[in-house]
Amino acid sequence: MRLLALDPYHGGSHAAFMDGWRGHSRHRWTLLTLEPRHWRWRMRHAALTLARELRRRITGGERWDALVCTDMLDLATLRGLAPAPIAALPAVVYFHENQLTYPVREAHERDLHFAYTNATTALAADACWFNSRYHLKAFTGALEGWLARMPDHGHPEIAAEIRAKAAVLPPGIDPFPPRPPRPPGPLRLLWAARWEYDKGGDELLAALDRAATAGVDFRLAVVGQAFTDHPACFDEIRRRFGDRIDRWGYQPTRAAYRACLTWADVVISTAHHEFFGIAVAEAVGAGCYPLLPNRLAYPERYGGGSPPLLYDGTPAGLAAAIEQAAARLAAGDLWSGDPEAGRSRVADLLWPDHAPRLDVAVEAVAPSAATD
C-alpha cells in the first residue's frame, strides 16, 4: 500500500511511533511533518498547512491508498480543505494523548476547543487507534460525560460511535541487545520522564528520602526533557542526593539515553499522568526492573506476577519497593529467578514484530487497496 502519514508535531513519542513503524513496514510511505513546538498552534493551523502541501503534491501526480495521522491533526478540517483524492482516503487517527483528559494544573487552563477537535477528528476517521485500553476508556468516558452537560446539541452518543471503531494498538520500541555483565555496586535507580508537575517529582523526592533514611545504598539517574520553569522538587533532589547522582537531565543523543537504560537496575515511575509510558517500556525492554504505581495505564501491562512490578502509588510504598529491590540485588537475584520476566512484558512491542501487526491493521481499513 501507499500510505500518506501526517504528523503535525513530529517529536518525542509521536516521531518515535511514525519513524519506528515506517522503518519496519512493508508499505510505501510518504511522511509529512511539522516541527514539535507550539502545540496549540499546530492543532489550529496544521490542517490548512498540510492541505495546501497536499494540493501541490496531488497536482504533481502523487497518489495514496490510505491516510494515517495523529491526534494533533484536525482531520475533519483537513478533509474539508484538501483535494478530493485526499478527502476520500480511508483514514486512521492514532491517539497518543487527548486534550480532554490530559492533566492541567488548573481547570481554567484547559481549552476545550482542542478536546472537541479530538472528538471531531475521531468522528472523521475510519478507525481510531489508542495506545492503551486505559486511554480509550478515559477519553470516551470523559467525552460522554462532558457532552451530556452541554446546553443543547451535545451529542454524547458520539462516544459510543468512537468506541465502535476504536482499537488498542500500543506503540513499538527498538530491540535492545543482551545486557553486559553488571559490575558490583549499589542499586542503580532510573527516573525518566518530562520534568513537569504531572510526573510526580515530589513523590520521587519523598520516596528517595525514605529509602535513604532506611539505609538503602543507591545510585541515581534522573533524566528526561527539562524546562526552565520546572518544579522545584528536581532542584531539591539534586541538592540532597548530588553525591549519589550519576546521570542528570536531558540526554543529548539517543545513544546516551540508551546507555542510561542499560546502566540502570530499576526504572521508577511516580506519574499521575501516563496514557502508555513509552519510556518505561523502553527501560523494561533494556532489562530494567520496573517499580510503577498501581494506576493509569500500568496495570494492564505490568500487573500480576512475582515479585510485583507495581507499588501502591505512595512514596512510602515506593521506598519499601526500592528497599526490597536492593535486598534482592544484594542477594544476587533482583528478578527472583526469572531475569526475562520484565522483557516478556514488552516483547510484543519490538518493532520487527509489531510493525507487521500495524501493517495488517491499516490494511483492514483500506482492504481494496491492500489487495491490489
C-alpha positions, 0 to 999 in steps of 0.5 A: 500500500501507499500510505500518506502519514501526517504528523503535525508535531513530529517529536518525542513519542509521536516521531518515535511511533511514525519513524519506528513503524515506517522503518519496519513496514512493508508499505510505501510511505510518504511522511509529512511533518511539522516541527514539535513546538507550539502545540496549540498552534499546530492543532489550529493551523496544521490542517490548512498547512498540510492541505495546501502541501497536499494540493501541490503534491496531488497536482504533481501526480502523487497518489495514496491508498490510505491516510494515517495521522495523529491526534494533533491533526484536525482531520475533519478540517483537513478533509474539508480543505484538501483535494478530493483524492485526499478527502476520500482516503480511508483514514486512521487517527492514532491517539497518543494523548487527548486534550480532554483528559490530559492533566492541567494544573488548573481547570481554567487552563484547559481549552476545550476547543482542542478536546472537541477537535479530538472528538471531531477528528475521531468522528472523521476517521475510519478507525481510531487507534489508542495506545492503551485500553486505559486511554480509550476508556478515559477519553470516551468516558470523559467525552460522554460525560462532558457532552451530556452537560452541554446546553443543547446539541451535545451529542454524547452518543458520539462516544459510543460511535468512537468506541465502535471503531476504536482499537488498542494498538500500543506503540513499538520500541527498538530491540535492545541487545543482551545486557553486559555483565553488571559490575558490583555496586549499589542499586542503580535507580532510573527516573525518566520522564518530562520534568513537569508537575504531572510526573510526580517529582515530589513523590520521587523526592519523598520516596528517595528520602525514605529509602535513604533514611532506611539505609538503602545504598543507591545510585541515581539517574534522573533524566528526561526533557527539562524546562526552565520553569520546572518544579522545584522538587528536581532542584531539591533532589539534586541538592540532597542526593548530588553525591549519589547522582550519576546521570542528570537531565536531558540526554543529548543523543539517543545513544546516551539515553540508551546507555542510561537504560542499560546502566540502570537496575530499576526504572521508577515511575511516580506519574499521575499522568501516563496514557502508555509510558513509552519510556518505561517500556523502553527501560523494561525492554533494556532489562530494567526492573520496573517499580510503577504505581498501581494506576493509569495505564500500568496495570494492564501491562505490568500487573500480576506476577512475582515479585510485583512490578507495581507499588501502591502509588505512595512514596512510602510504598515506593521506598519499601519497593526500592528497599526490597529491590536492593535486598534482592540485588544484594542477594544476587537475584533482583528478578527472583529467578526469572531475569526475562520476566520484565522483557516478556512484558514488552516483547510484543512491542519490538518493532520487527514484530509489531510493525507487521501487526500495524501493517495488517491493521491499516490494511483492514481499513483500506482492504481494496487497496491492500489487495491490489 
